[in-house]
Amino acid sequence: MADSLVLLHPGGADPSAFGPQYDALADFALHAPHRVDQGAQDHTEMAGETIRFLERVGPAHVLGCSDGATVGLLTALMRPDLVQRLVVVCGVYHHEGWDPATELTPMHHRSPALSETDLGKLPNRTLIMIGDDDEVKIEHATAMYRALPNAELAVVPGTSHGLLHEKPALCNAMIVDFLTSDPVETYAPIRRRV
């Protein structure tokens, strides 16, 4: 039986945002719920909806992009038992992680507001992906990587916040490898905690 993978789309979008990923992820049992009325909710409320969805479909890998990444991160922190592996694409753990030039909604000026201590409580294996010209500060993604106990970081060169569309073959290969391979145990990574 194929592993389940839940796709959490960006704000202001729908599941078609993962169009360049569907073929590459076809070996998974894909679930792509559509979040509606996003402007009336905050990330924690959206995470609550995702938890209820996962309680119905069972534990799954979770891949979120932008707001979907933040929702996935909060979901994993609230219910790590429901998230097998987590992929955070262009997401923030604190609203200050957005580049100041980014146009944000009022929600994005207050949510999320996690600390690095909060991140340190997440046991799940996590892949953080960011474009090298992203709307999320690279320093923020690096801080997330250092704070999570079981994280991997990919800075995709020559991409922006739309990296899944800009370099789909590269991104898809990294995502599939992360979701299907065992962690490399042949080296001892140096992790400088923040």
Residue frames as a rotation matrix with the C-alpha (Angstrom) as fourth column:
MET 1
0.579 0.815 0.000 0.00
0.815 -0.579 0.000 0.00
0.000 0.000 -1.000 0.00
ALA 2
-0.086 -0.618 0.781 1.33
0.575 -0.671 -0.468 3.45
0.813 0.409 0.414 -0.96
ASP 3
-0.608 -0.176 -0.774 2.24
0.746 -0.458 -0.483 5.98
-0.270 -0.871 0.410 1.69
SER 4
0.548 0.813 0.199 -0.23
0.835 -0.544 -0.078 8.84
0.045 0.209 -0.977 1.98
LEU 5
-0.709 -0.702 -0.060 0.91
0.701 -0.712 0.047 12.37
-0.076 -0.009 0.997 1.18
VAL 6
0.462 0.848 -0.261 -1.16
0.825 -0.519 -0.224 15.43
-0.326 -0.112 -0.939 2.05
LEU 7
-0.529 -0.573 0.626 -0.50
0.779 -0.620 0.091 18.55
0.336 0.536 0.775 -0.04
LEU 8
0.269 0.555 -0.787 -1.27
0.789 -0.596 -0.151 21.90
-0.553 -0.580 -0.598 1.62
HIS 9
0.165 -0.152 0.974 -1.50
0.896 -0.389 -0.212 24.66
0.412 0.908 0.072 -0.98
PRO 10
-0.860 -0.509 -0.044 -0.40
0.494 -0.807 -0.325 28.31
0.130 -0.301 0.945 -0.63
GLY 11
-0.242 0.752 -0.613 -2.79
0.433 -0.482 -0.762 31.02
-0.868 -0.450 -0.209 0.51
GLY 12
0.054 0.372 -0.927 -4.90
-0.588 -0.738 -0.331 32.53
-0.807 0.563 0.179 -2.22
ALA 13
-0.610 -0.291 -0.737 -4.45
-0.771 0.433 0.467 29.39
0.183 0.853 -0.488 -4.32
ASP 14
0.614 0.731 0.298 -5.95
-0.762 0.647 -0.019 25.92
-0.206 -0.215 0.955 -4.58
PRO 15
0.436 -0.474 0.765 -4.58
-0.032 0.842 0.539 22.37
-0.899 -0.260 0.352 -5.02
SER 16
0.903 -0.122 0.413 -3.78
0.429 0.168 -0.888 23.06
0.039 0.978 0.204 -8.69
ALA 17
0.716 -0.694 0.076 -0.76
-0.698 -0.707 0.112 24.99
-0.024 -0.133 -0.991 -7.36
PHE 18
-0.001 -0.715 0.700 0.93
-0.471 0.617 0.630 21.58
-0.882 -0.329 -0.337 -7.16
GLY 19
0.867 0.427 -0.257 0.36
-0.399 0.287 -0.871 20.88
-0.298 0.858 0.419 -10.87
PRO 20
0.323 -0.807 -0.494 4.09
-0.759 0.090 -0.645 20.40
0.565 0.583 -0.584 -11.62
GLN 21
-0.529 -0.561 0.637 4.34
-0.844 0.427 -0.325 17.89
-0.090 -0.709 -0.699 -8.76
TYR 22
0.381 0.837 0.393 1.41
-0.823 0.501 -0.269 15.53
-0.422 -0.221 0.879 -9.35
ASP 23
0.759 -0.108 -0.641 3.13
-0.385 0.719 -0.578 13.18
0.524 0.686 0.504 -11.84
ALA 24
-0.264 -0.963 -0.054 6.33
-0.443 0.171 -0.880 12.99
0.856 -0.209 -0.472 -9.79
LEU 25
-0.695 0.046 0.718 4.32
-0.711 0.109 -0.695 12.15
-0.110 -0.993 -0.042 -6.65
ALA 26
0.079 0.836 -0.543 2.03
-0.865 0.329 0.379 9.60
0.496 0.440 0.749 -8.33
ASP 27
-0.368 -0.256 -0.894 3.46
0.072 0.951 -0.302 6.70
0.927 -0.176 -0.332 -6.29
PHE 28
-0.996 0.088 -0.030 1.91
0.017 -0.143 -0.990 8.21
-0.092 -0.986 0.141 -3.16
ALA 29
-0.119 0.993 -0.004 -1.75
0.968 0.117 0.220 8.13
0.219 0.023 -0.975 -2.17
LEU 30
-0.883 -0.338 0.325 -2.26
0.325 -0.941 -0.096 11.88
0.339 0.021 0.941 -2.70
HIS 31
0.217 0.893 -0.393 -4.69
0.974 -0.223 0.030 14.04
-0.061 -0.390 -0.919 -0.76
ALA 32
-0.818 -0.469 0.333 -4.99
0.511 -0.858 0.047 17.72
0.263 0.209 0.942 -1.63
PRO 33
0.051 0.896 -0.440 -7.66
0.966 -0.156 -0.205 19.35
-0.253 -0.415 -0.874 0.52
HIS 34
-0.299 -0.045 0.953 -8.82
0.517 -0.847 0.123 22.80
0.802 0.530 0.277 -0.55
ARG 35
-0.552 0.092 -0.829 -8.78
0.746 -0.389 -0.540 25.37
-0.372 -0.917 0.146 2.25
VAL 36
-0.070 0.602 0.795 -11.61
0.702 -0.537 0.468 27.86
0.709 0.591 -0.385 1.84
ASP 37
0.831 0.439 0.342 -12.30
0.145 -0.765 0.628 31.24
0.537 -0.472 -0.699 3.45
GLN 38
0.103 -0.897 -0.430 -8.62
0.876 0.287 -0.389 31.49
0.472 -0.336 0.815 4.32
GLY 39
-0.441 -0.321 0.838 -8.85
0.085 -0.944 -0.318 35.20
0.893 -0.069 0.444 5.09
ALA 40
0.433 0.712 0.552 -11.23
-0.546 -0.280 0.790 34.55
0.717 -0.644 0.267 7.99
GLN 41
0.949 -0.115 -0.294 -8.87
0.276 0.756 0.594 32.12
0.154 -0.645 0.749 9.72
ASP 42
0.421 -0.903 0.086 -5.40
-0.896 -0.399 0.193 32.15
-0.140 -0.158 -0.977 11.16
HIS 43
-0.238 -0.620 -0.748 -2.73
-0.724 0.627 -0.289 29.49
0.648 0.473 -0.598 10.70
THR 44
-0.887 -0.093 0.452 -3.66
-0.416 0.584 -0.696 27.72
-0.199 -0.806 -0.557 13.95
GLU 45
0.083 0.984 0.156 -7.29
-0.600 0.174 -0.780 27.35
-0.795 -0.029 0.605 12.86
MET 46
0.458 0.021 -0.889 -6.13
-0.852 0.296 -0.432 25.98
0.254 0.955 0.154 9.50
ALA 47
-0.671 -0.720 -0.178 -3.85
-0.600 0.668 -0.440 23.53
0.435 -0.188 -0.880 11.33
GLY 48
-0.538 0.563 0.628 -6.88
-0.489 0.398 -0.776 22.38
-0.687 -0.724 0.061 13.35
GLU 49
0.553 0.730 -0.402 -8.73
-0.737 0.204 -0.644 21.65
-0.388 0.652 0.651 10.10
THR 50
0.055 -0.624 -0.779 -5.71
-0.789 0.451 -0.418 19.74
0.612 0.638 -0.467 8.80
ILE 51
-0.831 -0.318 0.456 -5.56
-0.549 0.601 -0.580 17.68
-0.090 -0.733 -0.675 11.99
ARG 52
0.007 0.916 0.401 -9.22
-0.532 0.343 -0.774 16.75
-0.847 -0.208 0.490 11.60
PHE 53
0.592 0.129 -0.795 -8.51
-0.797 0.242 -0.554 15.77
0.121 0.962 0.246 7.98
LEU 54
-0.384 -0.839 -0.384 -5.52
-0.700 0.536 -0.472 13.62
0.602 0.088 -0.793 9.03
GLU 55
-0.604 0.248 0.757 -7.58
-0.588 0.502 -0.634 11.95
-0.537 -0.829 -0.157 11.74
ARG 56
0.536 0.844 -0.009 -9.90
-0.586 0.364 -0.724 10.75
-0.608 0.393 0.690 8.95
VAL 57
0.745 -0.242 -0.622 -7.25
-0.531 0.348 -0.772 9.63
0.403 0.906 0.130 6.42
GLY 58
0.870 -0.454 -0.191 -4.67
0.485 0.720 0.496 8.40
-0.088 -0.524 0.847 8.91
PRO 59
0.336 -0.827 -0.451 -1.02
0.046 -0.464 0.885 9.37
-0.941 -0.317 -0.118 9.45
ALA 60
0.807 -0.042 0.589 0.62
0.591 0.044 -0.806 10.76
0.008 0.998 0.060 6.33
HIS 61
-0.507 -0.862 -0.005 3.56
0.838 -0.494 0.231 12.67
-0.202 0.113 0.973 4.98
VAL 62
0.648 0.687 -0.328 2.72
0.591 -0.726 -0.351 16.38
-0.480 0.034 -0.877 4.72
LEU 63
-0.547 -0.728 0.414 4.03
0.834 -0.428 0.349 18.79
-0.077 0.536 0.841 2.08
GLY 64
0.574 0.737 -0.356 3.02
0.698 -0.668 -0.258 22.43
-0.428 -0.100 -0.898 2.41
CYS 65
-0.353 -0.644 0.679 3.95
0.878 -0.478 0.003 25.49
0.323 0.597 0.734 0.38
SER 66
-0.608 0.025 0.794 3.97
-0.066 -0.998 -0.020 29.07
0.791 -0.064 0.608 1.73
ASP 67
-0.156 0.603 0.783 0.91
-0.965 -0.263 0.010 29.37
0.212 -0.754 0.622 4.02
GLY 68
0.765 0.434 -0.475 0.44
-0.392 0.900 0.191 25.62
0.510 0.040 0.859 3.54
ALA 69
-0.080 -0.881 -0.466 3.97
0.235 0.438 -0.868 25.08
0.969 -0.179 0.171 4.87
THR 70
-0.706 -0.113 0.699 3.19
-0.559 -0.516 -0.649 27.08
0.434 -0.849 0.301 7.99
VAL 71
0.357 0.902 0.242 -0.03
-0.917 0.289 0.276 25.10
0.179 -0.321 0.930 8.45
GLY 72
0.593 -0.196 -0.781 1.92
-0.025 0.965 -0.262 21.85
0.805 0.175 0.568 8.01
LEU 73
-0.524 -0.851 0.033 4.51
0.016 -0.049 -0.999 22.94
0.851 -0.523 0.039 10.57
LEU 74
-0.470 0.430 0.771 1.84
-0.868 -0.383 -0.315 23.84
0.160 -0.818 0.553 13.12
THR 75
0.621 0.711 -0.330 0.00
-0.668 0.700 0.253 20.59
0.411 0.063 0.909 12.42
ALA 76
0.231 -0.626 -0.745 3.15
0.193 0.779 -0.596 18.58
0.954 -0.006 0.300 13.07
LEU 77
-0.758 -0.508 0.409 3.86
-0.251 -0.352 -0.902 20.48
0.602 -0.786 0.139 16.29
MET 78
-0.181 0.791 0.584 0.30
-0.983 -0.170 -0.073 19.98
0.042 -0.587 0.808 17.54
ARG 79
0.717 0.475 0.510 -0.02
-0.477 0.868 -0.138 16.33
-0.508 -0.145 0.849 16.44
PRO 80
-0.206 -0.896 -0.395 3.36
-0.951 0.087 0.297 14.81
-0.231 0.436 -0.870 15.53
ASP 81
-0.473 0.082 0.877 1.74
-0.095 0.985 -0.143 11.37
-0.876 -0.151 -0.458 15.61
LEU 82
0.563 0.785 0.258 -0.25
0.233 0.148 -0.961 12.23
-0.793 0.601 -0.100 12.48
VAL 83
0.812 -0.356 -0.462 2.69
-0.584 -0.512 -0.630 13.54
-0.012 0.781 -0.624 10.42
GLN 84
0.821 -0.544 0.175 5.26
0.529 0.839 0.124 11.04
-0.214 -0.009 0.977 9.20
ARG 85
-0.424 -0.905 0.028 7.66
0.851 -0.388 0.355 13.33
-0.310 0.175 0.934 7.32
LEU 86
0.595 0.608 -0.526 7.18
0.472 -0.794 -0.383 17.03
-0.651 -0.020 -0.759 6.76
VAL 87
-0.363 -0.642 0.675 8.21
0.929 -0.302 0.213 19.16
0.067 0.705 0.706 3.78
VAL 88
0.402 0.376 -0.835 8.17
0.501 -0.854 -0.143 22.92
-0.766 -0.360 -0.532 4.44
VAL 89
-0.241 -0.422 0.874 8.41
0.965 -0.198 0.171 24.81
0.100 0.885 0.455 1.13
CYS 90
-0.603 -0.084 0.794 8.84
0.259 -0.961 0.095 28.60
0.755 0.263 0.601 1.43
GLY 91
0.510 0.828 -0.233 7.26
0.457 -0.032 0.889 28.68
0.728 -0.560 -0.394 4.88
VAL 92
-0.343 -0.560 0.754 7.88
-0.402 -0.638 -0.657 30.67
0.849 -0.528 -0.006 8.04
TYR 93
-0.241 0.254 -0.937 7.70
0.800 0.598 -0.044 29.73
0.549 -0.760 -0.347 11.71
HIS 94
-0.162 0.201 -0.966 7.43
0.686 -0.681 -0.257 33.38
-0.709 -0.704 -0.027 12.78
HIS 95
0.746 0.593 0.303 5.82
0.623 -0.460 -0.633 36.24
-0.236 0.661 -0.713 10.89
GLU 96
0.624 -0.583 -0.520 9.08
-0.414 -0.811 0.413 38.21
-0.663 -0.043 -0.747 11.06
GLY 97
-0.147 -0.701 0.697 10.60
0.290 0.644 0.708 35.66
-0.946 0.306 0.109 8.67
TRP 98
0.621 0.420 0.661 9.04
0.752 -0.082 -0.654 37.35
-0.220 0.904 -0.367 5.65
ASP 99
-0.558 -0.750 0.354 11.23
0.825 -0.547 0.142 39.68
0.087 0.371 0.924 3.61
PRO 100
-0.432 0.397 -0.809 10.15
0.349 -0.754 -0.556 43.27
-0.832 -0.523 0.188 4.43
ALA 101
-0.806 0.087 -0.585 9.44
-0.520 -0.577 0.630 43.97
-0.282 0.812 0.510 0.74
THR 102
-0.871 0.488 -0.052 6.77
0.413 0.787 0.459 41.23
0.265 0.378 -0.887 0.62
GLU 103
-0.450 0.821 0.353 3.13
-0.706 -0.569 0.423 42.31
0.548 -0.059 0.835 0.44
LEU 104
-0.928 0.076 -0.364 1.38
0.270 0.810 -0.520 40.65
0.255 -0.581 -0.773 3.38
THR 105
0.087 0.990 0.110 -2.17
0.196 -0.125 0.973 40.33
0.977 -0.063 -0.205 4.63
PRO 106
0.237 0.044 0.971 -3.00
-0.815 -0.535 0.223 41.44
0.529 -0.844 -0.091 8.19
MET 107
0.987 0.144 0.070 -2.84
-0.159 0.842 0.515 37.79
0.015 -0.519 0.854 9.32
HIS 108
0.561 -0.825 -0.067 0.77
0.612 0.468 -0.638 37.56
0.558 0.317 0.767 8.13
HIS 109
-0.050 -0.562 0.825 1.78
-0.303 -0.779 -0.549 40.44
0.952 -0.278 -0.132 10.41
ARG 110
0.103 0.146 0.984 0.76
-0.991 -0.067 0.113 38.45
0.082 -0.987 0.138 13.52
SER 111
0.587 0.202 0.784 0.85
-0.347 0.938 0.018 34.76
-0.731 -0.282 0.621 12.57
PRO 112
0.626 0.143 -0.767 2.62
0.490 0.693 0.529 32.49
0.607 -0.707 0.364 13.05
ALA 113
0.440 -0.490 0.753 4.55
-0.705 -0.708 -0.048 33.38
0.556 -0.509 -0.657 16.18
LEU 114
0.924 -0.186 -0.335 6.51
0.305 0.885 0.351 30.24
0.231 -0.426 0.875 17.05
SER 115
0.576 -0.803 0.154 9.87
-0.769 -0.469 0.433 30.37
-0.276 -0.368 -0.888 18.80
GLU 116
-0.066 -0.701 -0.710 12.96
-0.713 0.531 -0.458 28.31
0.698 0.476 -0.535 18.13
THR 117
-0.775 -0.106 0.623 12.26
-0.579 0.513 -0.633 26.59
-0.252 -0.852 -0.460 21.46
ASP 118
0.295 0.940 0.170 8.88
-0.654 0.328 -0.681 25.53
-0.696 0.090 0.712 20.05
LEU 119
0.538 -0.126 -0.833 10.59
-0.765 0.341 -0.546 24.11
0.353 0.932 0.086 16.98
GLY 120
-0.521 -0.851 0.064 12.98
-0.778 0.443 -0.445 22.14
0.351 -0.282 -0.893 19.17
LYS 121
-0.351 0.482 0.803 10.02
-0.590 0.552 -0.589 20.02
-0.727 -0.680 0.091 20.33
LEU 122
0.613 0.627 -0.481 9.25
-0.754 0.282 -0.593 18.65
-0.236 0.726 0.646 16.85
PRO 123
0.013 -0.660 0.751 10.67
-0.283 0.718 0.636 15.13
-0.959 -0.221 -0.177 16.45
ASN 124
0.745 0.437 0.505 9.53
0.274 0.490 -0.828 14.61
-0.609 0.755 0.245 12.86
ARG 125
-0.401 -0.843 0.359 12.03
0.680 -0.011 0.733 14.42
-0.614 0.538 0.578 10.03
THR 126
0.643 0.642 -0.417 11.61
0.319 -0.720 -0.616 17.69
-0.696 0.263 -0.668 8.13
LEU 127
-0.322 -0.661 0.678 12.84
0.941 -0.146 0.304 19.05
-0.102 0.736 0.669 4.81
ILE 128
0.364 0.325 -0.873 12.96
0.237 -0.939 -0.250 22.85
-0.901 -0.116 -0.419 4.53
MET 129
-0.203 -0.373 0.905 13.06
0.974 0.022 0.227 24.15
-0.105 0.927 0.359 0.95
ILE 130
0.481 0.278 -0.832 13.52
0.253 -0.952 -0.172 27.78
-0.840 -0.128 -0.528 -0.01
GLY 131
0.709 -0.255 0.657 14.44
0.639 -0.161 -0.752 29.71
0.297 0.954 0.049 -3.12
ASP 132
-0.261 -0.893 -0.368 17.63
0.959 -0.283 0.008 31.74
-0.111 -0.351 0.930 -3.04
ASP 133
-0.953 0.075 0.292 15.56
-0.013 -0.978 0.207 34.80
0.302 0.193 0.934 -3.99
ASP 134
-0.366 0.842 -0.397 12.52
0.803 0.501 0.323 33.89
0.471 -0.201 -0.859 -1.87
GLU 135
0.170 0.533 0.829 10.01
-0.190 -0.808 0.558 36.09
0.967 -0.253 -0.036 -0.04
VAL 136
0.984 0.003 -0.180 11.15
0.170 0.322 0.932 34.21
0.061 -0.947 0.316 3.09
LYS 137
0.510 -0.850 0.129 14.49
-0.856 -0.517 -0.020 35.40
0.084 -0.100 -0.991 4.44
ILE 138
0.299 -0.503 -0.811 17.24
-0.132 0.820 -0.557 32.80
0.945 0.274 0.179 3.97
GLU 139
-0.713 -0.592 0.376 18.41
-0.414 -0.078 -0.907 33.58
0.566 -0.802 -0.189 7.51
HIS 140
-0.050 0.798 0.600 14.96
-0.985 0.061 -0.164 32.63
-0.168 -0.599 0.783 8.78
ALA 141
0.763 0.296 -0.574 15.00
-0.470 0.864 -0.178 29.30
0.444 0.406 0.799 6.94
THR 142
-0.161 -0.908 -0.386 18.49
-0.091 0.403 -0.911 28.63
0.983 -0.112 -0.147 8.33
ALA 143
-0.645 -0.009 0.764 17.30
-0.744 -0.218 -0.631 29.42
0.172 -0.976 0.134 11.86
MET 144
0.483 0.865 0.136 14.40
-0.874 0.485 0.016 27.00
-0.052 -0.126 0.991 11.37
TYR 145
0.532 -0.378 -0.758 16.82
-0.208 0.810 -0.549 24.33
0.821 0.449 0.352 10.14
ARG 146
-0.544 -0.838 0.045 19.09
-0.207 0.082 -0.975 24.80
0.813 -0.540 -0.218 13.15
ALA 147
-0.462 0.419 0.782 16.22
-0.887 -0.215 -0.409 24.78
-0.003 -0.882 0.470 15.65
LEU 148
0.657 0.730 -0.191 14.51
-0.738 0.674 0.038 21.63
0.156 0.116 0.981 14.38
PRO 149
0.203 -0.633 0.747 16.15
-0.631 0.499 0.594 18.50
-0.749 -0.592 -0.298 15.79
ASN 150
-0.205 -0.189 0.960 15.72
0.391 0.884 0.257 16.38
-0.897 0.428 -0.108 12.66
ALA 151
0.723 0.533 -0.440 15.84
-0.059 -0.587 -0.808 18.78
-0.689 0.609 -0.393 9.71
GLU 152
-0.249 -0.712 0.656 17.40
0.849 0.165 0.501 19.04
-0.465 0.682 0.564 6.29
LEU 153
0.284 0.273 -0.919 17.76
-0.027 -0.956 -0.292 22.29
-0.958 0.108 -0.264 4.32
ALA 154
-0.184 -0.295 0.938 17.64
0.937 0.236 0.258 22.86
-0.297 0.926 0.233 0.57
VAL 155
0.085 0.138 -0.987 18.25
-0.152 -0.977 -0.150 26.31
-0.985 0.163 -0.062 -0.91
VAL 156
0.328 0.141 0.934 17.23
0.796 0.491 -0.354 25.96
-0.509 0.859 0.049 -4.55
PRO 157
-0.558 -0.669 -0.491 19.42
0.322 -0.720 0.614 28.18
-0.765 0.185 0.617 -6.74
GLY 158
-0.998 0.062 -0.008 17.95
-0.037 -0.470 0.882 30.58
0.051 0.880 0.472 -9.24
THR 159
-0.329 0.937 -0.113 14.44
0.680 0.319 0.660 30.46
0.655 0.141 -0.742 -7.78
SER 160
-0.656 0.263 0.708 11.96
-0.505 -0.850 -0.152 32.65
0.561 -0.457 0.690 -5.95
HIS 161
-0.504 0.580 0.640 8.86
-0.676 0.196 -0.710 31.95
-0.537 -0.791 0.294 -3.84
GLY 162
0.590 0.752 -0.294 7.55
-0.754 0.383 -0.534 30.01
-0.289 0.537 0.792 -6.87
LEU 163
-0.378 -0.926 -0.007 10.38
-0.865 0.351 0.358 27.47
-0.329 0.142 -0.934 -6.85
LEU 164
-0.268 0.319 0.909 8.07
0.041 0.946 -0.320 24.46
-0.963 -0.049 -0.267 -7.30
HIS 165
0.809 0.560 0.177 7.05
0.241 -0.042 -0.970 25.90
-0.536 0.827 -0.168 -10.69
GLU 166
0.662 -0.593 -0.459 10.41
-0.724 -0.664 -0.186 27.44
-0.195 0.456 -0.868 -11.61
LYS 167
-0.444 -0.810 -0.382 12.53
-0.836 0.528 -0.148 24.29
0.322 0.254 -0.912 -11.17
PRO 168
0.516 0.797 0.313 10.01
-0.857 0.474 0.203 21.46
0.013 -0.373 0.928 -10.84
ALA 169
0.619 -0.294 -0.728 12.33
-0.078 0.900 -0.429 18.61
0.782 0.323 0.534 -11.87
LEU 170
-0.489 -0.871 0.053 14.95
-0.077 -0.018 -0.997 19.54
0.869 -0.492 -0.058 -9.27
CYS 171
-0.435 0.393 0.810 12.40
-0.890 -0.323 -0.321 20.21
0.136 -0.861 0.490 -6.53
ASN 172
0.641 0.747 -0.177 10.44
-0.725 0.665 0.179 17.03
0.251 0.013 0.968 -7.27
ALA 173
0.257 -0.630 -0.733 13.61
0.046 0.765 -0.642 14.91
0.965 0.132 0.226 -7.17
MET 174
-0.748 -0.556 0.363 14.55
-0.294 -0.213 -0.932 16.33
0.595 -0.804 -0.004 -3.75
ILE 175
-0.112 0.796 0.595 11.03
-0.994 -0.099 -0.054 15.87
0.016 -0.597 0.802 -2.37
VAL 176
0.739 0.406 -0.538 10.70
-0.464 0.885 0.031 12.27
0.489 0.227 0.842 -3.58
ASP 177
-0.121 -0.868 -0.481 14.19
0.079 0.475 -0.877 11.40
0.989 -0.144 0.011 -2.31
PHE 178
-0.724 -0.138 0.676 13.40
-0.589 -0.386 -0.710 12.89
0.359 -0.912 0.198 1.09
LEU 179
0.133 0.908 0.396 10.07
-0.990 0.143 0.004 11.10
-0.054 -0.393 0.918 1.40
THR 180
0.856 0.291 -0.427 11.33
-0.395 0.902 -0.176 7.68
0.334 0.320 0.887 0.26
SER 181
0.138 -0.900 -0.413 14.93
0.041 0.422 -0.906 7.36
0.990 0.108 0.095 1.45
ASP 182
0.655 -0.080 -0.751 16.42
0.747 0.220 0.627 6.59
0.115 -0.972 0.204 4.79
PRO 183
0.928 -0.373 -0.001 18.45
-0.366 -0.910 0.195 9.40
-0.074 -0.181 -0.981 6.37
VAL 184
0.414 -0.870 -0.267 22.14
-0.010 0.289 -0.957 9.25
0.910 0.399 0.111 5.59
GLU 185
0.999 -0.043 0.032 23.99
-0.028 0.105 0.994 7.96
-0.046 -0.994 0.103 8.64
THR 186
0.526 -0.847 0.074 27.51
0.804 0.467 -0.368 8.05
0.277 0.253 0.927 7.22
TYR 187
-0.428 -0.665 0.611 28.35
0.344 -0.746 -0.570 11.50
0.835 -0.034 0.549 8.51
ALA 188
-0.082 0.353 -0.932 27.94
0.981 -0.134 -0.137 13.42
-0.174 -0.926 -0.335 11.73
PRO 189
0.207 0.184 0.961 26.47
0.577 -0.816 0.032 16.82
0.790 0.548 -0.275 10.82
ILE 190
-0.792 -0.436 -0.429 27.67
0.610 -0.525 -0.593 19.81
0.033 -0.731 0.682 12.75
ARG 191
0.166 0.915 0.368 24.59
0.678 -0.377 0.631 21.60
0.716 0.145 -0.683 14.05
ARG 192
-0.912 -0.409 -0.023 25.17
0.319 -0.675 -0.665 24.94
0.257 -0.614 0.747 15.71
ARG 193
-0.026 0.956 -0.293 22.06
0.987 0.071 0.146 25.55
0.160 -0.285 -0.945 17.76
VAL 194
-0.214 0.051 0.976 20.74
0.172 -0.981 0.089 29.08
0.962 0.187 0.201 17.88
